[in-house]
């Protein structure tokens, strides 16, 4: 044999979200083609979704109560 059985060096990348190293073998990419940990990407995506939901809620609490009440009335009318 001409070569020895050495372990190949593990190459790593940097996660674009947390800036920690990501092993090349386990890395994922985001929508921009950057390396990310799967857990980081999931947390970031869920966080964006929650922020959008909060911002779409009515600012006026009274109108929020009215809309919920009217929805309940509609459901009870259909039964």
BAKOL-627364 format. One record per residue: x, y, z of N, C-alpha, C, O, CB in turn; residue number from 1; residue in three letters. Coordinates in nm, 3 decimals, padded with zeros to 5 digits. Atoms other than C-alpha are relative to their C-alpha. Glycine has a CB too. Example, Ala and Ser with C-alpha at 12.3 -4.5 7.8 and 13.67 -1.06 7.14 Angstrom:
<n_px = 00.089	n_py = -00.119	n_pz = 00.000	ca_px = 01.230	ca_py = -00.450	ca_pz = 00.780	c_px = 00.090	c_py = 00.120	c_pz = 00.000	o_px = 00.194	o_py = 00.118	o_pz = 00.066	cb_px = -00.099	cb_py = 00.003	cb_pz = 00.125	num = 1	residu = ala> .
<n_px = -00.082	n_py = -00.119	n_pz = -00.006	ca_px = 01.367	ca_py = -00.106	ca_pz = 00.714	c_px = -00.077	c_py = 00.109	c_pz = 00.073	o_px = -00.026	o_py = 00.220	o_pz = 00.090	cb_px = 00.041	cb_py = 00.046	cb_pz = -00.142	num = 2	residu = ser> .
// end
This chain:
<n_px = 00.083	n_py = -00.117	n_pz = 00.000	ca_px = 00.000	ca_py = 00.000	ca_pz = 00.000	c_px = 00.087	c_py = 00.124	c_pz = 00.000	o_px = 00.191	o_py = 00.131	o_pz = 00.066	cb_px = -00.094	cb_py = 00.000	cb_pz = 00.119	num = 1	residu = unk> .
<n_px = -00.081	n_py = -00.121	n_pz = 00.010	ca_px = 00.122	ca_py = 00.341	ca_pz = -00.086	c_px = -00.041	c_py = 00.107	c_pz = 00.099	o_px = 00.041	o_py = 00.193	o_pz = 00.134	cb_px = -00.009	cb_py = 00.055	cb_pz = -00.139	num = 2	residu = unk> .
<n_px = 00.045	n_py = -00.105	n_pz = -00.093	ca_px = -00.086	ca_py = 00.551	ca_pz = 00.152	c_px = -00.040	c_py = -00.059	c_pz = 00.132	o_px = -00.074	o_py = -00.177	o_pz = 00.143	cb_px = -00.117	cb_py = 00.078	cb_pz = -00.059	num = 3	residu = unk> .
<n_px = 00.043	n_py = 00.047	n_pz = -00.131	ca_px = -00.165	ca_py = 00.526	ca_pz = 00.515	c_px = -00.146	c_py = 00.041	c_pz = 00.021	o_px = -00.197	o_py = 00.135	o_pz = -00.039	cb_px = 00.090	cb_py = 00.058	cb_pz = 00.113	num = 4	residu = unk> .
<n_px = 00.141	n_py = -00.026	n_pz = -00.027	ca_px = -00.517	ca_py = 00.519	ca_pz = 00.649	c_px = -00.011	c_py = 00.111	c_pz = 00.105	o_px = -00.026	o_py = 00.085	o_pz = 00.224	cb_px = -00.073	cb_py = -00.130	cb_pz = 00.048	num = 5	residu = unk> .
<n_px = 00.013	n_py = -00.114	n_pz = -00.092	ca_px = -00.533	ca_py = 00.866	ca_pz = 00.798	c_px = -00.141	c_py = 00.056	c_pz = -00.011	o_px = -00.205	o_py = 00.053	o_pz = -00.117	cb_px = 00.107	cb_py = 00.110	cb_pz = -00.031	num = 6	residu = unk> .
<n_px = 00.132	n_py = -00.062	n_pz = 00.001	ca_px = -00.851	ca_py = 01.035	ca_pz = 00.895	c_px = 00.010	c_py = 00.134	c_pz = -00.071	o_px = 00.100	o_py = 00.213	o_pz = -00.045	cb_px = -00.055	cb_py = 00.017	cb_pz = 00.145	num = 7	residu = unk> .
<n_px = 00.000	n_py = -00.125	n_pz = 00.074	ca_px = -00.934	ca_py = 01.318	ca_pz = 00.661	c_px = -00.036	c_py = 00.114	c_pz = 00.096	o_px = -00.122	o_py = 00.097	o_pz = 00.182	cb_px = -00.101	cb_py = -00.005	cb_pz = -00.120	num = 8	residu = unk> .
<n_px = 00.032	n_py = -00.112	n_pz = -00.088	ca_px = -00.937	ca_py = 01.658	ca_pz = 00.832	c_px = -00.142	c_py = 00.048	c_pz = -00.024	o_px = -00.188	o_py = 00.056	o_pz = -00.138	cb_px = 00.099	cb_py = 00.116	cb_pz = -00.021	num = 9	residu = unk> .
<n_px = 00.137	n_py = -00.045	n_pz = 00.013	ca_px = -01.286	ca_py = 01.782	ca_pz = 00.902	c_px = -00.001	c_py = 00.148	c_pz = -00.034	o_px = 00.058	o_py = 00.230	o_pz = 00.037	cb_px = -00.081	cb_py = -00.027	cb_pz = 00.129	num = 10	residu = unk> .
<n_px = 00.011	n_py = -00.140	n_pz = 00.041	ca_px = -01.364	ca_py = 02.103	ca_pz = 00.717	c_px = -00.125	c_py = 00.059	c_pz = 00.061	o_px = -00.227	o_py = -00.009	o_pz = 00.071	cb_px = -00.001	cb_py = 00.014	cb_pz = -00.154	num = 11	residu = unk> .
<n_px = 00.118	n_py = -00.062	n_pz = -00.058	ca_px = -01.600	ca_py = 02.348	ca_pz = 00.876	c_px = -00.025	c_py = 00.136	c_pz = -00.062	o_px = 00.064	o_py = 00.199	o_pz = -00.117	cb_px = 00.016	cb_py = 00.012	cb_pz = 00.152	num = 12	residu = unk> .
<n_px = 00.044	n_py = -00.129	n_pz = 00.048	ca_px = -01.792	ca_py = 02.657	ca_pz = 00.777	c_px = -00.054	c_py = 00.078	c_pz = 00.119	o_px = -00.057	o_py = 00.026	o_pz = 00.230	cb_px = -00.108	cb_py = -00.014	cb_pz = -00.113	num = 13	residu = unk> .
<n_px = 00.055	n_py = -00.083	n_pz = -00.108	ca_px = -01.942	ca_py = 02.940	ca_pz = 00.981	c_px = -00.149	c_py = 00.021	c_pz = -00.026	o_px = -00.190	o_py = 00.057	o_pz = -00.136	cb_px = 00.074	cb_py = 00.136	cb_pz = 00.010	num = 14	residu = unk> .
<n_px = 00.144	n_py = -00.021	n_pz = 00.010	ca_px = -02.317	ca_py = 02.960	ca_pz = 01.049	c_px = -00.026	c_py = 00.149	c_pz = -00.015	o_px = 00.026	o_py = 00.229	o_pz = 00.062	cb_px = -00.074	cb_py = -00.058	cb_pz = 00.125	num = 15	residu = unk> .
<n_px = 00.028	n_py = -00.142	n_pz = 00.025	ca_px = -02.450	ca_py = 03.288	ca_pz = 00.909	c_px = -00.094	c_py = 00.060	c_pz = 00.104	o_px = -00.113	o_py = 00.182	o_pz = 00.106	cb_px = -00.058	cb_py = 00.017	cb_pz = -00.138	num = 16	residu = unk> .
<n_px = 00.091	n_py = -00.050	n_pz = -00.102	ca_px = -02.695	ca_py = 03.316	ca_pz = 01.200	c_px = 00.070	c_py = 00.016	c_pz = 00.135	o_px = 00.065	o_py = 00.124	o_pz = 00.195	cb_px = -00.121	cb_py = -00.093	cb_pz = 00.014	num = 17	residu = unk> .
<n_px = -00.062	n_py = -00.005	n_pz = -00.133	ca_px = -02.497	ca_py = 03.231	ca_pz = 01.515	c_px = 00.151	c_py = 00.020	c_pz = -00.004	o_px = 00.213	o_py = 00.040	o_pz = 00.100	cb_px = -00.032	cb_py = -00.127	cb_pz = 00.076	num = 18	residu = unk> .
<n_px = -00.144	n_py = -00.016	n_pz = 00.025	ca_px = -02.142	ca_py = 03.263	ca_pz = 01.370	c_px = 00.086	c_py = -00.108	c_pz = 00.066	o_px = 00.207	o_py = -00.088	o_pz = 00.081	cb_px = 00.045	cb_py = 00.135	cb_pz = 00.048	num = 19	residu = unk> .
<n_px = -00.076	n_py = 00.114	n_pz = -00.049	ca_px = -02.039	ca_py = 02.929	ca_pz = 01.525	c_px = 00.036	c_py = -00.089	c_pz = -00.119	o_px = -00.026	o_py = -00.079	o_pz = -00.225	cb_px = -00.081	cb_py = -00.080	cb_pz = 00.108	num = 20	residu = unk> .
<n_px = -00.040	n_py = 00.087	n_pz = 00.110	ca_px = -01.865	ca_py = 02.666	ca_pz = 01.314	c_px = -00.104	c_py = -00.108	c_pz = -00.027	o_px = -00.170	o_py = -00.157	o_pz = 00.065	cb_px = 00.136	cb_py = -00.064	cb_pz = 00.029	num = 21	residu = unk> .
<n_px = 00.091	n_py = 00.104	n_pz = 00.047	ca_px = -02.072	ca_py = 02.418	ca_pz = 01.113	c_px = 00.084	c_py = -00.100	c_pz = -00.078	o_px = 00.157	o_py = -00.061	o_pz = -00.169	cb_px = -00.118	cb_py = 00.059	cb_pz = -00.088	num = 22	residu = unk> .
<n_px = -00.074	n_py = 00.101	n_pz = 00.076	ca_px = -01.925	ca_py = 02.091	ca_pz = 00.993	c_px = -00.054	c_py = -00.007	c_pz = -00.142	o_px = -00.174	o_py = 00.000	o_pz = -00.164	cb_px = -00.010	cb_py = -00.138	cb_pz = 00.069	num = 23	residu = unk> .
<n_px = 00.039	n_py = 00.006	n_pz = 00.141	ca_px = -01.930	ca_py = 02.064	ca_pz = 00.617	c_px = -00.096	c_py = -00.116	c_pz = -00.025	o_px = -00.191	o_py = -00.103	o_pz = -00.103	cb_px = 00.124	cb_py = -00.014	cb_pz = -00.088	num = 24	residu = unk> .
<n_px = 00.082	n_py = 00.118	n_pz = 00.020	ca_px = -02.084	ca_py = 01.720	ca_pz = 00.638	c_px = -00.143	c_py = 00.018	c_pz = 00.050	o_px = -00.234	o_py = -00.048	o_pz = 00.001	cb_px = 00.062	cb_py = -00.119	cb_pz = 00.069	num = 25	residu = unk> .
<n_px = 00.133	n_py = -00.018	n_pz = -00.059	ca_px = -02.381	ca_py = 01.845	ca_pz = 00.844	c_px = -00.059	c_py = 00.137	c_pz = -00.029	o_px = -00.165	o_py = 00.171	o_pz = 00.023	cb_px = 00.007	cb_py = -00.021	cb_pz = 00.149	num = 26	residu = unk> .
<n_px = 00.048	n_py = -00.137	n_pz = 00.024	ca_px = -02.422	ca_py = 02.197	ca_pz = 00.709	c_px = -00.124	c_py = 00.001	c_pz = -00.089	o_px = -00.143	o_py = -00.088	o_pz = -00.173	cb_px = 00.110	cb_py = 00.085	cb_pz = -00.064	num = 27	residu = unk> .
<n_px = 00.116	n_py = -00.026	n_pz = 00.084	ca_px = -02.743	ca_py = 02.325	ca_pz = 00.555	c_px = 00.017	c_py = 00.140	c_pz = -00.056	o_px = 00.105	o_py = 00.215	o_pz = -00.012	cb_px = -00.135	cb_py = -00.014	cb_pz = 00.080	num = 28	residu = unk> .
<n_px = -00.009	n_py = -00.134	n_pz = 00.055	ca_px = -02.799	ca_py = 02.635	ca_pz = 00.349	c_px = -00.135	c_py = 00.071	c_pz = 00.013	o_px = -00.240	o_py = 00.008	o_pz = 00.008	cb_px = 00.044	cb_py = -00.004	cb_pz = -00.147	num = 29	residu = unk> .
<n_px = 00.123	n_py = -00.078	n_pz = -00.008	ca_px = -03.051	ca_py = 02.916	ca_pz = 00.385	c_px = -00.042	c_py = 00.043	c_pz = -00.140	o_px = 00.017	o_py = -00.002	o_pz = -00.239	cb_px = 00.019	cb_py = 00.125	cb_pz = 00.092	num = 30	residu = unk> .
<n_px = 00.052	n_py = -00.042	n_pz = 00.130	ca_px = -03.246	ca_py = 03.087	ca_pz = 00.106	c_px = 00.099	c_py = 00.083	c_pz = -00.081	o_px = 00.078	o_py = 00.107	o_pz = -00.200	cb_px = -00.127	cb_py = 00.078	cb_pz = 00.019	num = 31	residu = unk> .
<n_px = -00.102	n_py = -00.078	n_pz = 00.069	ca_px = -02.936	ca_py = 03.294	ca_pz = 00.022	c_px = 00.125	c_py = -00.082	c_pz = -00.032	o_px = 00.224	o_py = -00.028	o_pz = -00.081	cb_px = 00.038	cb_py = 00.121	cb_pz = 00.084	num = 32	residu = unk> .
<n_px = -00.113	n_py = 00.089	n_pz = 00.029	ca_px = -02.702	ca_py = 02.993	ca_pz = -00.010	c_px = 00.110	c_py = 00.004	c_pz = 00.105	o_px = 00.219	o_py = -00.046	o_pz = 00.080	cb_px = 00.057	cb_py = 00.035	cb_pz = -00.132	num = 33	residu = unk> .
<n_px = -00.100	n_py = -00.008	n_pz = -00.106	ca_px = -02.519	ca_py = 03.063	ca_pz = 00.318	c_px = -00.015	c_py = -00.119	c_pz = 00.094	o_px = -00.124	o_py = -00.172	o_pz = 00.111	cb_px = -00.013	cb_py = 00.133	cb_pz = 00.080	num = 34	residu = unk> .
<n_px = 00.001	n_py = 00.114	n_pz = -00.093	ca_px = -02.425	ca_py = 02.789	ca_pz = 00.565	c_px = -00.070	c_py = 00.036	c_pz = 00.129	o_px = -00.052	o_py = 00.145	o_pz = 00.183	cb_px = 00.143	cb_py = -00.047	cb_pz = 00.030	num = 35	residu = unk> .
<n_px = 00.072	n_py = -00.018	n_pz = -00.125	ca_px = -02.648	ca_py = 02.750	ca_pz = 00.869	c_px = -00.015	c_py = -00.133	c_pz = 00.072	o_px = -00.014	o_py = -00.239	o_pz = 00.009	cb_px = -00.137	cb_py = 00.064	cb_pz = -00.024	num = 36	residu = unk> .
<n_px = 00.042	n_py = 00.117	n_pz = -00.076	ca_px = -02.720	ca_py = 02.506	ca_pz = 01.150	c_px = -00.150	c_py = -00.016	c_pz = -00.024	o_px = -00.221	o_py = 00.084	o_pz = -00.039	cb_px = 00.034	cb_py = 00.013	cb_pz = 00.155	num = 37	residu = unk> .
<n_px = 00.143	n_py = 00.022	n_pz = 00.019	ca_px = -03.060	ca_py = 02.347	ca_pz = 01.103	c_px = -00.080	c_py = 00.063	c_pz = 00.113	o_px = -00.183	o_py = 00.125	o_pz = 00.089	cb_px = -00.030	cb_py = -00.151	cb_pz = -00.010	num = 38	residu = unk> .
<n_px = 00.070	n_py = -00.054	n_pz = -00.116	ca_px = -03.162	ca_py = 02.449	ca_pz = 01.456	c_px = -00.008	c_py = 00.153	c_pz = -00.007	o_px = -00.112	o_py = 00.211	o_pz = 00.026	cb_px = 00.069	cb_py = -00.043	cb_pz = 00.130	num = 39	residu = unk> .
<n_px = -00.002	n_py = -00.146	n_pz = 00.012	ca_px = -03.060	ca_py = 02.813	ca_pz = 01.395	c_px = -00.102	c_py = 00.046	c_pz = -00.104	o_px = -00.175	o_py = 00.143	o_pz = -00.081	cb_px = 00.141	cb_py = 00.049	cb_pz = -00.037	num = 40	residu = unk> .
<n_px = 00.091	n_py = -00.039	n_pz = 00.107	ca_px = -03.257	ca_py = 02.830	ca_pz = 01.072	c_px = -00.146	c_py = -00.017	c_pz = 00.043	o_px = -00.229	o_py = 00.068	o_pz = 00.013	cb_px = 00.028	cb_py = -00.083	cb_pz = -00.125	num = 41	residu = unk> .
<n_px = 00.137	n_py = 00.024	n_pz = -00.046	ca_px = -03.569	ca_py = 02.680	ca_pz = 01.231	c_px = -00.040	c_py = 00.108	c_pz = 00.099	o_px = -00.149	o_py = 00.164	o_pz = 00.089	cb_px = -00.013	cb_py = -00.141	cb_pz = 00.064	num = 42	residu = unk> .
<n_px = 00.031	n_py = -00.104	n_pz = -00.098	ca_px = -03.552	ca_py = 02.924	ca_pz = 01.525	c_px = -00.024	c_py = 00.135	c_pz = -00.067	o_px = -00.117	o_py = 00.207	o_pz = -00.031	cb_px = 00.113	cb_py = 00.013	cb_pz = 00.101	num = 43	residu = unk> .
<n_px = 00.014	n_py = -00.127	n_pz = 00.071	ca_px = -03.506	ca_py = 03.219	ca_pz = 01.288	c_px = -00.131	c_py = 00.006	c_pz = -00.077	o_px = -00.200	o_py = 00.108	o_pz = -00.077	cb_px = 00.119	cb_py = 00.021	cb_pz = -00.096	num = 44	residu = unk> .
<n_px = 00.123	n_py = 00.005	n_pz = 00.078	ca_px = -03.796	ca_py = 03.111	ca_pz = 01.067	c_px = -00.123	c_py = 00.012	c_pz = 00.090	o_px = -00.216	o_py = 00.085	o_pz = 00.058	cb_px = -00.006	cb_py = -00.131	cb_pz = -00.081	num = 45	residu = unk> .
<n_px = 00.112	n_py = -00.008	n_pz = -00.093	ca_px = -04.032	ca_py = 03.059	ca_pz = 01.362	c_px = -00.011	c_py = 00.140	c_pz = 00.058	o_px = -00.121	o_py = 00.192	o_pz = 00.074	cb_px = 00.016	cb_py = -00.103	cb_pz = 00.113	num = 46	residu = unk> .
<n_px = 00.000	n_py = -00.135	n_pz = -00.055	ca_px = -03.930	ca_py = 03.395	ca_pz = 01.506	c_px = -00.061	c_py = 00.099	c_pz = -00.099	o_px = -00.139	o_py = 00.186	o_pz = -00.059	cb_px = 00.142	cb_py = 00.043	cb_pz = 00.037	num = 47	residu = unk> .
<n_px = 00.058	n_py = -00.088	n_pz = 00.103	ca_px = -04.015	ca_py = 03.571	ca_pz = 01.178	c_px = -00.151	c_py = -00.019	c_pz = -00.009	o_px = -00.226	o_py = 00.079	o_pz = -00.019	cb_px = 00.064	cb_py = -00.027	cb_pz = -00.137	num = 48	residu = unk> .
<n_px = 00.142	n_py = 00.031	n_pz = 00.009	ca_px = -04.352	ca_py = 03.397	ca_pz = 01.162	c_px = -00.076	c_py = 00.062	c_pz = 00.117	o_px = -00.182	o_py = 00.120	o_pz = 00.098	cb_px = -00.022	cb_py = -00.151	cb_pz = -00.004	num = 49	residu = unk> .
<n_px = 00.067	n_py = -00.055	n_pz = -00.119	ca_px = -04.440	ca_py = 03.501	ca_pz = 01.519	c_px = -00.006	c_py = 00.152	c_pz = -00.006	o_px = -00.107	o_py = 00.210	o_pz = 00.032	cb_px = 00.072	cb_py = -00.044	cb_pz = 00.127	num = 50	residu = unk> .
<n_px = 00.002	n_py = -00.146	n_pz = 00.012	ca_px = -04.341	ca_py = 03.863	ca_pz = 01.454	c_px = -00.107	c_py = 00.047	c_pz = -00.098	o_px = -00.176	o_py = 00.146	o_pz = -00.072	cb_px = 00.138	cb_py = 00.052	cb_pz = -00.044	num = 51	residu = unk> .
<n_px = 00.103	n_py = -00.036	n_pz = 00.098	ca_px = -04.565	ca_py = 03.876	ca_pz = 01.146	c_px = -00.139	c_py = -00.016	c_pz = 00.058	o_px = -00.227	o_py = 00.067	o_pz = 00.033	cb_px = 00.014	cb_py = -00.086	cb_pz = -00.126	num = 52	residu = unk> .
<n_px = 00.132	n_py = 00.022	n_pz = -00.061	ca_px = -04.857	ca_py = 03.734	ca_pz = 01.343	c_px = -00.032	c_py = 00.112	c_pz = 00.098	o_px = -00.144	o_py = 00.161	o_pz = 00.100	cb_px = -00.005	cb_py = -00.136	cb_pz = 00.071	num = 53	residu = unk> .
<n_px = 00.022	n_py = -00.107	n_pz = -00.097	ca_px = -04.813	ca_py = 03.994	ca_pz = 01.619	c_px = -00.032	c_py = 00.132	c_pz = -00.069	o_px = -00.119	o_py = 00.206	o_pz = -00.024	cb_px = 00.121	cb_py = 00.017	cb_pz = 00.089	num = 54	residu = unk> .
<n_px = 00.020	n_py = -00.128	n_pz = 00.068	ca_px = -04.795	ca_py = 04.282	ca_pz = 01.374	c_px = -00.133	c_py = 00.005	c_pz = -00.075	o_px = -00.183	o_py = 00.114	o_pz = -00.103	cb_px = 00.114	cb_py = 00.027	cb_pz = -00.096	num = 55	residu = unk> .
<n_px = 00.126	n_py = 00.001	n_pz = 00.073	ca_px = -05.111	ca_py = 04.172	ca_pz = 01.192	c_px = -00.121	c_py = 00.008	c_pz = 00.093	o_px = -00.234	o_py = 00.019	o_pz = 00.046	cb_px = -00.010	cb_py = -00.124	cb_pz = -00.085	num = 56	residu = unk> .
<n_px = 00.111	n_py = -00.010	n_pz = -00.095	ca_px = -05.321	ca_py = 04.183	ca_pz = 01.510	c_px = -00.050	c_py = 00.144	c_pz = 00.007	o_px = 00.027	o_py = 00.238	o_pz = -00.013	cb_px = 00.044	cb_py = -00.047	cb_pz = 00.140	num = 57	residu = unk> .
<n_px = 00.053	n_py = -00.136	n_pz = -00.012	ca_px = -05.553	ca_py = 04.480	ca_pz = 01.556	c_px = 00.061	c_py = 00.074	c_pz = 00.117	o_px = 00.082	o_py = 00.017	o_pz = 00.224	cb_px = -00.152	cb_py = -00.005	cb_pz = 00.014	num = 58	residu = unk> .
<n_px = -00.058	n_py = -00.081	n_pz = -00.106	ca_px = -05.405	ca_py = 04.762	ca_pz = 01.759	c_px = -00.105	c_py = 00.035	c_pz = 00.106	o_px = -00.072	o_py = 00.052	o_pz = 00.223	cb_px = 00.062	cb_py = 00.127	cb_pz = -00.058	num = 59	residu = unk> .
<n_px = 00.106	n_py = -00.039	n_pz = -00.090	ca_px = -05.738	ca_py = 04.848	ca_pz = 01.913	c_px = -00.057	c_py = -00.126	c_pz = 00.066	o_px = -00.111	o_py = -00.213	o_pz = -00.002	cb_px = -00.112	cb_py = 00.078	cb_pz = -00.076	num = 60	residu = unk> .
<n_px = 00.043	n_py = 00.121	n_pz = -00.068	ca_px = -05.825	ca_py = 04.591	ca_pz = 02.179	c_px = -00.152	c_py = -00.017	c_pz = -00.006	o_px = -00.203	o_py = -00.129	o_pz = -00.005	cb_px = 00.047	cb_py = 00.002	cb_pz = 00.146	num = 61	residu = unk> .
<n_px = 00.145	n_py = 00.010	n_pz = 00.007	ca_px = -06.194	ca_py = 04.675	ca_pz = 02.159	c_px = -00.045	c_py = -00.064	c_pz = -00.132	o_px = -00.136	o_py = -00.147	o_pz = -00.133	cb_px = -00.063	cb_py = 00.139	cb_pz = 00.016	num = 62	residu = unk> .
<n_px = 00.036	n_py = 00.061	n_pz = 00.128	ca_px = -06.212	ca_py = 04.590	ca_pz = 01.790	c_px = 00.038	c_py = -00.148	c_pz = -00.003	o_px = -00.029	o_py = -00.228	o_pz = -00.069	cb_px = 00.067	cb_py = 00.074	cb_pz = -00.117	num = 63	residu = unk> .
<n_px = -00.039	n_py = 00.141	n_pz = -00.008	ca_px = -06.028	ca_py = 04.264	ca_pz = 01.865	c_px = -00.107	c_py = -00.080	c_pz = 00.073	o_px = -00.140	o_py = -00.192	o_pz = 00.033	cb_px = 00.135	cb_py = -00.015	cb_pz = 00.070	num = 64	residu = unk> .
<n_px = 00.105	n_py = 00.069	n_pz = -00.076	ca_px = -06.292	ca_py = 04.171	ca_pz = 02.122	c_px = -00.126	c_py = -00.013	c_pz = -00.085	o_px = -00.189	o_py = -00.119	o_pz = -00.087	cb_px = -00.031	cb_py = 00.076	cb_pz = 00.132	num = 65	residu = unk> .
<n_px = 00.119	n_py = 00.004	n_pz = 00.087	ca_px = -06.573	ca_py = 04.260	ca_pz = 01.880	c_px = 00.013	c_py = -00.108	c_pz = -00.107	o_px = -00.081	o_py = -00.183	o_pz = -00.133	cb_px = -00.023	cb_py = 00.136	cb_pz = -00.066	num = 66	residu = unk> .
<n_px = -00.018	n_py = 00.098	n_pz = 00.107	ca_px = -06.424	ca_py = 04.047	ca_pz = 01.604	c_px = -00.008	c_py = -00.142	c_pz = 00.054	o_px = -00.066	o_py = -00.229	o_pz = -00.011	cb_px = 00.134	cb_py = 00.022	cb_pz = -00.072	num = 67	residu = unk> .
<n_px = 00.009	n_py = 00.133	n_pz = -00.060	ca_px = -06.385	ca_py = 03.747	ca_pz = 01.835	c_px = -00.145	c_py = -00.033	c_pz = 00.035	o_px = -00.191	o_py = -00.145	o_pz = 00.013	cb_px = 00.088	cb_py = -00.008	cb_pz = 00.125	num = 68	residu = unk> .
<n_px = 00.140	n_py = 00.021	n_pz = -00.039	ca_px = -06.740	ca_py = 03.789	ca_pz = 01.964	c_px = -00.086	c_py = -00.031	c_pz = -00.123	o_px = -00.170	o_py = -00.120	o_pz = -00.120	cb_px = -00.054	cb_py = 00.123	cb_pz = 00.074	num = 69	residu = unk> .
<n_px = 00.080	n_py = 00.024	n_pz = 00.120	ca_px = -06.884	ca_py = 03.810	ca_pz = 01.613	c_px = 00.031	c_py = -00.136	c_pz = -00.062	o_px = -00.058	o_py = -00.200	o_pz = -00.118	cb_px = 00.026	cb_py = 00.111	cb_pz = -00.102	num = 70	residu = unk> .
<n_px = -00.034	n_py = 00.133	n_pz = 00.050	ca_px = -06.694	ca_py = 03.497	ca_pz = 01.509	c_px = -00.071	c_py = -00.108	c_pz = 00.079	o_px = -00.120	o_py = -00.205	o_pz = 00.023	cb_px = 00.152	cb_py = -00.022	cb_pz = 00.005	num = 71	residu = unk> .
<n_px = 00.069	n_py = 00.099	n_pz = -00.083	ca_px = -06.840	ca_py = 03.308	ca_pz = 01.803	c_px = -00.149	c_py = -00.003	c_pz = -00.031	o_px = -00.210	o_py = -00.110	o_pz = -00.031	cb_px = 00.022	cb_py = 00.032	cb_pz = 00.149	num = 72	residu = unk> .
<n_px = 00.142	n_py = -00.005	n_pz = 00.034	ca_px = -07.189	ca_py = 03.426	ca_pz = 01.711	c_px = -00.027	c_py = -00.075	c_pz = -00.130	o_px = -00.124	o_py = -00.149	o_pz = -00.142	cb_px = -00.048	cb_py = 00.145	cb_pz = -00.012	num = 73	residu = unk> .
<n_px = 00.017	n_py = 00.069	n_pz = 00.129	ca_px = -07.145	ca_py = 03.303	ca_pz = 01.355	c_px = 00.008	c_py = -00.150	c_pz = 00.015	o_px = -00.069	o_py = -00.224	o_pz = -00.047	cb_px = 00.106	cb_py = 00.047	cb_pz = -00.100	num = 74	residu = unk> .
<n_px = -00.017	n_py = 00.144	n_pz = -00.021	ca_px = -07.028	ca_py = 02.963	ca_pz = 01.473	c_px = -00.124	c_py = -00.055	c_pz = 00.070	o_px = -00.173	o_py = -00.161	o_pz = 00.031	cb_px = 00.127	cb_py = -00.030	cb_pz = 00.083	num = 75	residu = unk> .
<n_px = 00.118	n_py = 00.050	n_pz = -00.073	ca_px = -07.319	ca_py = 02.927	ca_pz = 01.717	c_px = -00.126	c_py = 00.005	c_pz = -00.087	o_px = -00.217	o_py = -00.076	o_pz = -00.068	cb_px = -00.021	cb_py = 00.081	cb_pz = 00.130	num = 76	residu = unk> .
<n_px = 00.116	n_py = -00.007	n_pz = 00.089	ca_px = -07.569	ca_py = 03.034	ca_pz = 01.446	c_px = -00.003	c_py = -00.118	c_pz = -00.097	o_px = -00.111	o_py = -00.161	o_pz = -00.140	cb_px = 00.001	cb_py = 00.131	cb_pz = -00.078	num = 77	residu = unk> .
<n_px = -00.007	n_py = 00.109	n_pz = 00.096	ca_px = -07.447	ca_py = 02.756	ca_pz = 01.217	c_px = -00.030	c_py = -00.136	c_pz = 00.061	o_px = -00.054	o_py = -00.233	o_pz = -00.012	cb_px = 00.137	cb_py = -00.004	cb_pz = -00.062	num = 78	residu = unk> .
<n_px = 00.022	n_py = 00.129	n_pz = -00.067	ca_px = -07.500	ca_py = 02.480	ca_pz = 01.477	c_px = -00.143	c_py = -00.038	c_pz = 00.006	o_px = -00.176	o_py = -00.144	o_pz = 00.059	cb_px = 00.055	cb_py = 00.002	cb_pz = 00.137	num = 79	residu = unk> .
// end
